[in-house]
Amino acid sequence: MKKMELFDTLFWFYLWLQFHQYQVVGRAHPTESDEHPKIYRMKLWATNEFSDFWVLLNIFIKYFLRKLKKAKKSNSQVLTINEKNPTKIKNYGIWLRYQSCIGYHNMYKGYRDTTLNGVVKQMYTKMASRHRVRFPCIQIIKIVTIPAKLCKRDNSKQFHNSKIKFPLVVKKVRPPTRKLKTTYKASRPNLFM
Amino acid sequence: MPFKRYVEIGRVALVNYGKDYGKLVVIVDVVDQNRALVDAPDMVRSQMNFKRLTLADIKIDINRVPKKKTLIDAMEKADVKNKWENSSWGRKLIVQKRRTSLNDFDRFKLMLAKIKFWVVFNVLKIGIMLGILFPIPMKAGMVRQELAKLKKETAA
């Protein structure tokens, strides 16, 4: 699958992935038998840096449209594409379906973040690191903001504390700009916070 | 050594990297292990990685995610600005800033002031060592201590 390889390499090149949410609306072409075919809306996440983003978009929508309704690329149309945006920490639950070398699996993942796009970015990077699943092999089924009571993952639940307090163990000593970075230092840095 | 500075709601931190470098911010909530929601009177509330923050000794009394106005009031009440500027860390940063903003004429004036100071210093030092200025000639170590006191007084 040549396209998959391209996406894979792009994924690793562009590590600074800023995910945007796109809302794609499409439907099958109106035909004689079906004057007003049902319009389907799908939320997609992708970065801008895919050069053939539009192709990806079309692939996605045709894949899903085809599953839902008898529509092929030739007889369906994309109606609109727009983006979304928001700064309060929320707990998100993501249901996803991903393809591993063995087969397809379903997963539920819980993350904490301020924005939806931030969670999606987190999810993609974490799936890639923990399960070696790349961007094209993940399908997001549902994303929901969850009240703190319903959070399942301990990793998120440990931050549900209004009097949270923990020390930072190691101080990362680095120059304030990359220009001031040097290979050698005169003295050993002090890593104690 | 136990930890003295904790990440907690109300902890004041200095941004040590990035666009907001040098700003004093308050940790207003914790997103997860690596990031905090951070706020300051003159910036939009945003999330920041802990790697960009250096915790300070100052902590203010606020609830989780306060309104901007509440935050500003709490900062005034805790007198963050003055506490920071009087702390040794804060003072060092102010001196650094001052030094980088000197122009050539200022540097010239500074050079003259330094020369003047050291001339007086050395005269006094030799005077004390020989016993001319003080009745008893002192040992070098004691001289250094006395002169250090003098230096602190004149530098202040």
HADDOCK unambig.tbl for C-alpha pairs under 7 A between the chains (distance, minus, plus):
assign (segid A and resid 89 and name CA) (segid B and resid 31 and name CA) 6.35 0.50 0.50
assign (segid A and resid 112 and name CA) (segid B and resid 31 and name CA) 6.19 0.50 0.50
assign (segid A and resid 112 and name CA) (segid B and resid 32 and name CA) 6.62 0.50 0.50
assign (segid A and resid 113 and name CA) (segid B and resid 31 and name CA) 6.11 0.50 0.50
assign (segid A and resid 159 and name CA) (segid B and resid 30 and name CA) 6.98 0.50 0.50
assign (segid A and resid 159 and name CA) (segid B and resid 32 and name CA) 6.51 0.50 0.50
assign (segid A and resid 162 and name CA) (segid B and resid 64 and name CA) 6.08 0.50 0.50
assign (segid A and resid 164 and name CA) (segid B and resid 8 and name CA) 5.72 0.50 0.50
assign (segid A and resid 165 and name CA) (segid B and resid 6 and name CA) 6.08 0.50 0.50
assign (segid A and resid 165 and name CA) (segid B and resid 7 and name CA) 5.49 0.50 0.50
assign (segid A and resid 165 and name CA) (segid B and resid 8 and name CA) 4.55 0.50 0.50
assign (segid A and resid 166 and name CA) (segid B and resid 6 and name CA) 5.27 0.50 0.50
assign (segid A and resid 166 and name CA) (segid B and resid 7 and name CA) 5.26 0.50 0.50
assign (segid A and resid 166 and name CA) (segid B and resid 8 and name CA) 6.80 0.50 0.50
assign (segid A and resid 167 and name CA) (segid B and resid 3 and name CA) 6.52 0.50 0.50
assign (segid A and resid 167 and name CA) (segid B and resid 5 and name CA) 6.44 0.50 0.50
assign (segid A and resid 167 and name CA) (segid B and resid 6 and name CA) 4.27 0.50 0.50
assign (segid A and resid 167 and name CA) (segid B and resid 7 and name CA) 5.59 0.50 0.50
assign (segid A and resid 168 and name CA) (segid B and resid 6 and name CA) 6.76 0.50 0.50
assign (segid A and resid 168 and name CA) (segid B and resid 7 and name CA) 6.85 0.50 0.50
assign (segid A and resid 172 and name CA) (segid B and resid 51 and name CA) 6.18 0.50 0.50
assign (segid A and resid 176 and name CA) (segid B and resid 16 and name CA) 5.97 0.50 0.50
assign (segid A and resid 176 and name CA) (segid B and resid 17 and name CA) 4.63 0.50 0.50
assign (segid A and resid 176 and name CA) (segid B and resid 18 and name CA) 6.87 0.50 0.50
assign (segid A and resid 177 and name CA) (segid B and resid 17 and name CA) 6.75 0.50 0.50
